[in-house]
Amino acid sequence: MRPYFILVRRELGWYAGALSSYVTVAAAQFLLGLGFISLLEAFNGEALNAPLTEVFYDTMYFWLVLLLAPPVITMRLFAQERATGTFETLMTAPVGDAAVVLAKFTAALVFYLVTWAPLLLCLGVVRQYIPEHHPLEWRPVASTLLGIALLGGVYVALGCLASALTRSQILAAVLALALGVTLFLVSFLRASVGAGTDWSAAVVRHVSLLSHMEDFVRGVVDTRPLVFHLSLTAWLVFLTVKVVESRRWK
């Protein structure tokens, strides 16, 4: 486990010292801020009939951060190593391929969660200005953060796989974004299947990211989305390990 933690610290150190990391965080906070501003303008002085998290989930800024941040965060993980020639050095170190992939995935996921951390400050500000008899419920907030983490795990793992497939960071980001948007657009097929009972309708509802997040932002935690996100993340990490293993022998 020691090499794993050393590699995680190495990757987090890179994020802490890279200017692009701060630009990414600043851009994410700018989008989140725009989302809250749009909410304040739309509901100024009016009562909300739904949890604040559910209303914020309906804004495009919420999904822009979810879709755009992971490709930017993960594009350098393996592509930069291969472009600079440090990939071969890393692969000859006394550490397994799985440990390398897991360490990079862990560091990228931690940094992804850091980009969302200021969201708690925004909720704290909102809490200060709502009446005491209408408290900000912790359950929807906690489940929303859980949904963001789970969905982030899928997209970060997808970005790791894209970065392992190429030596170009730009190509890795474009590939991760294209695959991520495709997965996101599958959610809109649920409107066409409706309440159908055939296997295709069941599959669409099972993989619909929108349906999963709708439950999370309402404070509902179902085991099916948990299993789906964790399984998909594990599968993508496994594919990344296999890609890295194949690169080792080329």
C-alpha positions as CSV (number, residue, x, y, z in Angstrom):
1,M,0.0,0.0,0.0
2,R,2.9,2.3,0.6
3,P,3.8,2.8,-3.1
4,Y,0.1,3.5,-3.8
5,F,0.0,6.4,-1.2
6,I,3.3,7.7,-2.5
7,L,1.9,7.9,-6.0
8,V,-1.3,9.5,-4.8
9,R,0.7,12.2,-3.0
10,R,2.8,12.6,-6.1
11,E,-0.3,13.3,-8.2
12,L,-1.9,15.6,-5.7
13,G,1.4,17.5,-5.4
14,W,1.2,18.1,-9.2
15,Y,-2.4,19.3,-8.9
16,A,-1.4,21.6,-6.1
17,G,1.5,23.2,-8.0
18,A,-0.1,23.4,-11.5
19,L,-1.6,26.7,-12.7
20,S,-4.2,24.8,-14.7
21,S,-5.5,23.3,-11.5
22,Y,-6.4,26.7,-10.1
23,V,-7.9,27.8,-13.4
24,T,-10.1,24.7,-13.4
25,V,-11.3,25.3,-9.9
26,A,-11.9,29.0,-10.7
27,A,-13.9,28.1,-13.8
28,A,-16.0,25.6,-11.9
29,Q,-16.7,28.1,-9.1
30,F,-17.6,30.7,-11.8
31,L,-20.2,28.3,-13.3
32,L,-21.6,27.3,-9.9
33,G,-21.8,31.0,-8.9
34,L,-23.7,31.8,-12.1
35,G,-26.1,28.9,-11.2
36,F,-26.9,30.4,-7.8
37,I,-27.2,33.9,-9.3
38,S,-29.8,32.6,-11.8
39,L,-31.7,30.9,-8.9
40,L,-31.7,34.1,-6.9
41,E,-33.0,36.1,-9.8
42,A,-35.7,33.5,-10.7
43,F,-37.0,33.0,-7.2
44,N,-36.3,36.4,-5.6
45,G,-38.8,36.8,-2.8
46,E,-40.8,33.7,-3.7
47,A,-41.1,30.4,-1.8
48,L,-39.6,27.3,-3.2
49,N,-41.8,24.2,-3.6
50,A,-38.8,21.9,-3.9
51,P,-35.5,21.4,-2.1
52,L,-32.9,23.9,-3.1
53,T,-30.7,21.1,-4.4
54,E,-33.4,19.9,-6.8
55,V,-33.8,23.4,-8.2
56,F,-30.1,23.9,-8.6
57,Y,-29.9,20.5,-10.3
58,D,-32.2,21.8,-13.1
59,T,-29.7,24.5,-14.1
60,M,-27.3,24.0,-17.0
61,Y,-24.4,25.2,-14.9
62,F,-24.7,22.1,-12.6
63,W,-24.3,19.8,-15.6
64,L,-21.6,21.9,-17.2
65,V,-19.3,21.4,-14.2
66,L,-20.1,17.7,-14.1
67,L,-19.4,17.2,-17.8
68,L,-16.5,19.6,-18.3
69,A,-14.4,19.3,-15.2
70,P,-13.4,15.6,-15.3
71,P,-11.9,15.6,-18.9
72,V,-9.8,18.7,-17.9
73,I,-8.7,17.1,-14.7
74,T,-7.8,13.7,-16.1
75,M,-6.4,14.5,-19.6
76,R,-2.8,14.7,-18.4
77,L,-2.8,11.6,-16.1
78,F,-1.2,9.2,-18.6
79,A,-1.0,11.3,-21.8
80,Q,1.5,13.6,-20.3
81,E,3.6,10.8,-18.9
82,R,3.8,9.2,-22.3
83,A,4.5,12.5,-24.1
84,T,7.3,13.5,-21.8
85,G,8.8,10.0,-21.6
86,T,8.3,9.5,-17.9
87,F,5.7,6.7,-18.5
88,E,8.5,4.2,-19.2
89,T,10.3,5.2,-16.0
90,L,7.0,4.9,-14.0
91,M,6.4,1.4,-15.5
92,T,9.8,0.2,-14.5
93,A,9.3,1.2,-10.8
94,P,8.6,-1.5,-8.3
95,V,4.9,-0.9,-8.3
96,G,2.1,-2.8,-10.1
97,D,0.0,-1.4,-13.0
98,A,-3.2,-1.6,-10.9
99,A,-1.6,0.5,-8.1
100,V,-0.5,3.2,-10.7
101,V,-4.0,3.4,-12.2
102,L,-5.7,3.4,-8.8
103,A,-3.4,6.1,-7.5
104,K,-4.0,8.4,-10.5
105,F,-7.7,7.8,-10.3
106,T,-7.8,8.5,-6.6
107,A,-5.9,11.8,-6.9
108,A,-8.0,12.9,-9.8
109,L,-11.2,12.1,-7.9
110,V,-10.0,13.9,-4.8
111,F,-9.2,17.0,-6.9
112,Y,-12.6,16.7,-8.6
113,L,-14.3,16.8,-5.2
114,V,-12.2,19.8,-4.2
115,T,-13.7,21.7,-7.2
116,W,-17.2,21.1,-5.6
117,A,-16.2,21.9,-2.0
118,P,-17.1,25.6,-2.2
119,L,-20.6,24.6,-3.0
120,L,-21.0,24.0,0.7
121,L,-20.1,27.6,1.4
122,C,-22.8,28.7,-1.1
123,L,-25.3,26.6,0.8
124,G,-24.1,28.0,4.1
125,V,-24.7,31.5,2.8
126,V,-28.2,30.5,1.6
127,R,-28.9,29.1,5.1
128,Q,-28.1,32.4,6.7
129,Y,-30.9,34.2,4.8
130,I,-33.8,31.7,5.0
131,P,-36.3,31.8,7.8
132,E,-35.6,29.6,10.8
133,H,-38.9,27.8,10.4
134,H,-37.8,26.7,6.9
135,P,-34.4,25.1,7.7
136,L,-32.1,23.8,5.0
137,E,-32.6,20.1,5.2
138,W,-29.4,18.1,5.5
139,R,-30.7,14.9,3.8
140,P,-31.1,16.3,0.3
141,V,-27.7,18.1,0.6
142,A,-25.9,14.9,1.8
143,S,-27.5,12.8,-0.9
144,T,-26.8,15.4,-3.6
145,L,-23.1,15.4,-2.6
146,L,-23.1,11.6,-2.7
147,G,-24.6,11.7,-6.2
148,I,-22.0,14.2,-7.3
149,A,-19.2,12.0,-6.0
150,L,-20.6,8.8,-7.6
151,L,-21.2,10.5,-10.9
152,G,-17.7,12.1,-10.7
153,G,-16.2,8.7,-10.1
154,V,-17.7,7.4,-13.4
155,Y,-16.5,10.4,-15.4
156,V,-13.1,10.5,-13.7
157,A,-12.6,6.8,-14.5
158,L,-13.7,7.5,-18.1
159,G,-11.2,10.3,-18.3
160,C,-8.4,8.0,-17.0
161,L,-9.3,5.5,-19.7
162,A,-9.2,8.2,-22.4
163,S,-5.9,9.5,-21.2
164,A,-4.4,6.0,-21.2
165,L,-5.4,5.5,-24.8
166,T,-3.4,8.5,-26.3
167,R,-0.3,10.6,-25.7
168,S,-2.1,13.8,-26.6
169,Q,-3.7,15.6,-23.7
170,I,-6.1,17.5,-26.0
171,L,-7.2,14.3,-27.7
172,A,-7.7,12.7,-24.3
173,A,-9.9,15.5,-23.1
174,V,-11.9,15.5,-26.3
175,L,-12.4,11.7,-26.2
176,A,-13.4,11.8,-22.5
177,L,-15.8,14.7,-23.2
178,A,-17.4,12.9,-26.2
179,L,-17.9,9.7,-24.3
180,G,-19.2,11.5,-21.3
181,V,-21.7,13.6,-23.3
182,T,-22.8,10.4,-25.1
183,L,-23.5,8.7,-21.7
184,F,-25.3,11.8,-20.6
185,L,-27.5,12.0,-23.7
186,V,-28.6,8.4,-23.3
187,S,-30.6,9.7,-20.3
188,F,-32.9,11.6,-22.6
189,L,-34.0,8.3,-24.2
190,R,-36.2,7.7,-21.1
191,A,-38.7,10.2,-22.6
192,S,-39.1,7.9,-25.7
193,V,-39.5,4.7,-23.7
194,G,-41.9,6.2,-21.2
195,A,-43.4,3.7,-18.8
196,G,-42.6,0.8,-21.0
197,T,-42.1,-2.6,-19.5
198,D,-39.8,-4.3,-22.1
199,W,-36.1,-4.9,-21.5
200,S,-34.9,-1.9,-23.5
201,A,-37.0,0.5,-21.5
202,A,-35.7,-1.1,-18.3
203,V,-32.1,-0.7,-19.5
204,V,-32.6,3.0,-20.4
205,R,-34.1,3.8,-17.0
206,H,-31.3,1.9,-15.3
207,V,-28.5,3.8,-17.0
208,S,-30.2,7.2,-17.0
209,L,-28.0,9.6,-15.1
210,L,-30.7,12.2,-15.0
211,S,-33.0,9.8,-13.2
212,H,-30.3,8.9,-10.7
213,M,-29.5,12.5,-9.9
214,E,-33.2,13.4,-9.6
215,D,-33.4,10.9,-6.8
216,F,-30.2,12.1,-5.1
217,V,-31.2,15.8,-5.2
218,R,-34.6,14.9,-3.6
219,G,-32.9,13.1,-0.7
220,V,-33.6,9.6,-2.0
221,V,-30.7,7.1,-1.9
222,D,-31.5,3.9,-3.8
223,T,-29.2,1.0,-3.9
224,R,-29.6,0.5,-7.7
225,P,-27.9,3.8,-8.7
226,L,-25.2,3.1,-6.1
227,V,-24.5,-0.4,-7.6
228,F,-24.6,1.0,-11.1
229,H,-22.2,3.9,-10.5
230,L,-19.7,1.8,-8.5
231,S,-19.8,-1.1,-10.9
232,L,-19.3,1.2,-14.0
233,T,-16.5,3.0,-12.3
234,A,-14.8,-0.3,-11.3
235,W,-15.2,-1.6,-14.9
236,L,-13.7,1.6,-16.4
237,V,-10.8,1.5,-14.0
238,F,-10.3,-2.2,-14.9
239,L,-10.2,-1.3,-18.6
240,T,-7.6,1.4,-17.9
241,V,-5.4,-1.2,-16.1
242,K,-5.6,-3.5,-19.1
243,V,-4.7,-0.6,-21.4
244,V,-1.7,0.3,-19.3
245,E,-0.6,-3.3,-19.2
246,S,-0.7,-3.5,-22.9
247,R,1.3,-0.3,-23.2
248,R,4.0,-1.8,-20.9
249,W,4.7,-4.6,-23.4
250,K,4.8,-2.4,-26.5
